[in-house]
Amino acid sequence: MRKTVSSGILVLLTVSVLLGGSMPAAGLELLVKPYLNYPTTDSIVVRWETDVPASSLVRWGGAVPLEETTAAEGAHTLHEVTLDGLESGAPYFYQVVSRDDAGNEMESEVYTFGTAMEGDAAFGFVVFCDTQSNPEALRRLVEFAYAQRPAFTLIGGDLVSDGREKDHWTGHFFPNMEPLNTRVPVVPILGNHENNAQHFYDYFTLPDPEYRYRFDYGNLSVFLLDSQRPFRETSEDYRWLDKELARSKATWKIVMMHKPPYSSDENDYGDTANTRSGMGDLNARRLVPLYEKYGVDIVWNGHIHTYERTWPLMNGKAVSPKKGVLYMVTGGGGGGLENAAPVRTPLLAKVYRGHHYCYVQVNGKSLRIEAHDLDNRIFDWVELNK
């Protein structure tokens, strides 16, 4: 990281060196505060970033003072420590510590986290998409979302405006996602704005190959895919999803990817001022037969910077809630807002233009979704029961 010093400090440093003194060592800086990845019933991943290579140690425990320590070998700028052997569904406290070769030491505040629930235990989580810009809106939504005390955060792509630019991560996404990321594990997937950049893979610890994976929590399974990849029947992603859905015994099944198979937006899939819309991403729609075959409950997307909820759908038509798949666009995390098409589609149950997040409550065979605006008011809700 490039640092600047004032002219006065520069004069003092020059005089010190001329008189035989030495330049003071630069301090160890925390570029990205601690954040959490991929919780299981007995483990969690703790990540953080420093400006120079340093050691990686996490102090943790069920109470303060923290009595346990876990370390990773070597010196790193991107730090990754896995805590395991934990109790399921339990709260813990943690603090990260790094020391560089010059002897500078940095320690974070003490934060909290919880491990994953088991079985039919009740829990809640939050959903964001397109957190890429508008930091003021994102910070406000994050504060409201953390007040719900969610178990984890799903993010459906376009975390940043350009995933190739490091300062979009260190200057926007991570600082504006506090306090969620420091206390609530994040479960993300790529969007088109990530540009499949290495920063995404460097910053998150996810199951291989990371551009697609399955996340299990309690009686819920989430299947996350990169919608930039091809989904024809012969593709590896189609075959993977077919296999994973077939073997899932979860009560609730959610698929999350960035681009929506169904959408009634104004101009992403045809300029509705002049022509009819394609009503969604045709590549993403190739997976719809799998959703209907295996009883997927919700398909969550972003990309369109608005909120949309369809009726439960089957074969492209609205059906009974217990028979169809619910499609939701939650693209109001921070990007510039978009509009719905001027003519309402019969697939659409609710549309809303505004920044927002969703809070989801799961209790056995009941699942409730609430959509919250920038004043934390609920502007839409739906409940599914089995």
N, C-alpha and C positions, 0 to 999 in steps of 0.2 A: 504494500500500500504506500503511495507517495504521500509524504508528509511535508508541510511547510513550516518554517520558523520565522518569527519576526526579525527585523534587522537588528533590534537591540539584543535579542538572544543570540543571534549569529555573531555579533561583535564579542559578547562574553565568551562564547565557545571558542572563537579564534584566539582571544587573549589567553584563555586557559591552556590551549594547545601550545602556543608560543612559549609560555612559561614552564612548559614541561609537563602539564597535566594531560589527562586522557579524556577522550570524548565519552560522555555518559552513555550507558547502554539504553537503547530504546525500550520502552515498557512493552510488556506483553498485552495485547489488546484482544478483546472479545468482539469479533466481527458479527457473528450470529449467536444470539443467546441460545441456551439449551432448548431443544425441542424433541418431541417424542414420535416414534414410528412404530407401527405394526405391533399392537398389543396382542398377546395370547393369554390363556388362563394362567400361565406360569412364567411369562417373560415379557420384556419390553425393550425397545432399542432407544438409547439416549444419544442424541447427536448435538454437536456444536461446532463452531469454527473460530479459529484464532488467526491473527495476522502473520505469525511466524510459526514454524514447526515447534511443537511442544508435546509434552506427555499427556496422556488421557486417563483420568481417574474419576470415578463416580463414587461419592459417599451416599449411602442410602440406608433406609430402615423403616420400620413401622412407627417410629417416634423420633423426636428430636431430644437429645443429641443423636446424630447418625452413627451407628456402630458398625455397619458393614461397608466394605470397600470392594470395588471391582475395577480393574484397570485393563487397558489394551496395550500391547507392546509397541515400541517405537515412538518416534516423534512425528506428529502430523499437524496439518492446518485444519483439515476436515476430520473431526473426531467422531468415533463410533464405538459405543460400549453397550453390550447386551447384558442386561440383568436377567438372570434366570433362577429357577428354583423358588419362584414366588408363589404366594397363596392366591387362589382364584377369587375374583370379585372383591379384592381388598384394597384399601388406600395405602399409599406409601409416600415417603418423603425422599427427596434427592437433591444433591448439589454436585456440580462438576468442578474439577480442579485441574489446571494445566500448569506445567513449569517448563520454561525454555532452557536452552543451553547456557544462557547468561545468568541463570539463577532467578529470573523474574517469575513470580507466581501469580496466577489469577484464579480466583474462586468466585463462583456465581452465588446468587441468592439461593435460599432453600425453596424448592418448588415441590409440588405434589403430583401424583399420578395414581391411576387405578388400573388394576389388571382386568382382563376380560371376564365376563360372567359366564356361567355354565347353564346348560339346560334351558328351562323356561323362565329363568329369572328376568324380572322386568328391567328395562334400561331405556335410555334415550340417546339420540345422537343428532348432529346438525349436518346440513348439506349446503355447500356453496358451489358455485361454478363461476368462471370468468371473474376472478378477483384481480384482474390484470392492471387496473388503473383506478382513478378516483380514490386516493388514499383516505380522504376524510370520510367518505361513505363506507369504505371497508372497515376502518377502525371503529366506526359507530356500530356497524352490524356485528363485528366481532365481540365488542363489549356486551351487547345484548345476548349474543349466542353463548358466550361463556357464562352469563348469569343463569342460563338454563342448566349448568353443570352437566354437559353432555359426556358420554363415555368415549366418543371419538368424533372426528370430523371427516366427512367425505368431501372431496373436492374433485369435480368433474372436468378438469382441464382448463387451459388458459389461466394458469396461476399468475403468469406475468405477461407483459406485452411482447417481449422477445426473449425466449429462453436462452439465446446465445449471449445475451448481455448480462454479465455477472452482477452489475449494480442493480439490475431489475430484481434480482433475488435478495441481495444484501441490503439494498436501499428501499425496496418496496414490500415484497412479499413477506419476508420474515419479520421485519419490525412492525408491519401493520396487522399481522396475524396474531400479535400478542393481545391478550394473555392466553389465547387458546392453545397455541403451539407449545408453550412452555409447560402446560399442565394437562393438555388433552391431546392424545396421539392423532396425527394426521394420516389419512389414507387417501393418497392422490392418484390421478391418472393423467396422462398426457393429453393436451389439446393441440390444435394446429399452431398456436402462438409459441408453444415450447420449441417448435422446429426440431423435435427429436434431439435436442442439444444435450451434450454430455453433462451439463450442470444438473439437469433433472436426475440423472442416474447417480451423480456424485452426491447430491444432497439428500437422497432418500434411500432408506434400506427397505427393500421390498422383495418378495419372492421372485426368483428368476422366471422369465427374462425381464421382468419389471415393466415392460410395456403391456403385459397382460398378467393377471394373477387373480387368485381367489382369496377372499378375506372372510373368515368365520368369526361370529361373535354371538354367543348364546344360541338362540334358535334361528339365527339369521345367517344367510350366506350372500355375500356380495361378489359379483363377477365383474372385474374391471378390464376394459380393453381400450386400445388406442384406435380411434375411429379414422385415423389417417391411413391405416393398413387395409388391404383388400379383404373383403368378407365373402367372396364367392364360395360355393360349397366345397371346392377342392382346396381352399386356403387353410393354412395351419391354424389360424385364429378360429375359423368356423368349426374345424374338427375339434379343437381344444374346448370350445364352449359346448359343443354337442356332448363331449365326453364328461365334462365337469357337471353340467346340468343333470345328466343322466344318473350320476352317482351321488348327487346331493340329496340328503334326507332332511334338509332344513325345513322348518315350518314356513319361513319367509325367504323368498328368493328375489334379489334385486340385481339388475344389470346396470352398470354405469359406464358410459363412454361420453365423449364430448359432443359429437354431432348427432342430432335427433333423426330418427326414422320418420317421425311425423311432426310437422310444424305448420302453423298458419301465419308465419311472419310475413312482413311486407315485401321484402325484396331479396332474401338470400336464395330462394329457390324459384325465382321468376319474379319480375317486376310487376306487382299486382296492380299498378296504375295503368298498365298497358297489356297485360296478358294474364293467363291463369297460372297459379303457382303449382310447382311440383310437389308441394306439401311435405317437404322433408328430404333428407339425404338418401339417395337411392342405394348407395353402398351400404349404409347402416340398415336400410330396410331389408336387406338380404338375410338378416338374422332373425327377422320376425317369426318365421316358421318354427324356429327353435324355442322362442319364448312361448308360443302357443302350444307346442308339443309338450313341453316340460312344466307348464304352469307357472311361469315367471309372474310375479305379482306386480312389480314396478320396473320400468326402464327409465333411468334418470339421465338427463342430458343437460348440456349448456349450449354454447356457441351462439344461440340467439339471445341477445341481451334484453330479455324480458322474462315474464313468467307465463307458462302455459300448462294446463292440466287437461288431458283428454278424458272423455268417458272411457270406461273399460272397453277395450277393442278386441275384436276377433274377426279375422278375414277382412280387415279394413272397415268394419262397421261397429257402431256402438252396441253393446250387449249388456246383460246383467252383470253386476259387480262381481259375482262369484264365478263368472265364466271367462271374463276377459282380462286383458293386460292393461294396466294403467301406465300412460306415458306422461312424463313430466319434464319440462324445461325450466331450469332454475338458473338462468343466466344473468341474474342481477347482482352478482357479488361485487362489481365495481366497474365493469366496462361501460362505454358510452351506450345509452339506452336506445332500443329499437322499438318499432311499432308493429302491431298486428295488421294483417291484411284488412282491407275495407269491408269485405264480405265474410261473414262468420261461416266457418266450416261446420258441418254436422258432427264432426269428431270432437269438437272443442267444448269442454265443460266450463273452463274458466281461463281468462286471460287478464294480465295486469302489467302495466308499464311502470316500473320503478325498481330501485335497488332493494334487495331483500335477501333473506336466508330462510331455510326450512328447518323446523324442529320436528323430529320423529320420535314418537313414544311406542315402544314395543312391550306388550304385556301378554305373554302366552300366545293365544290365537287372536289377539286384537292388536291392530297397528293404526295409529293416528298420526296424520301429517298436518302440521300447521305452517302456513307461510306468513312471515312477519316482515313488515315494512321498516323504513328508516326511523320510525317512531316506536318501533316494537309492537305495533298494533297487528292483530291477526286479520289479514284480508282474505284468506281462503283456508279451508280445512276440509279434510276428507278422512273417513275412518273405514278401514277394511276389517272384516271379521271372517273367521273360518269355523 
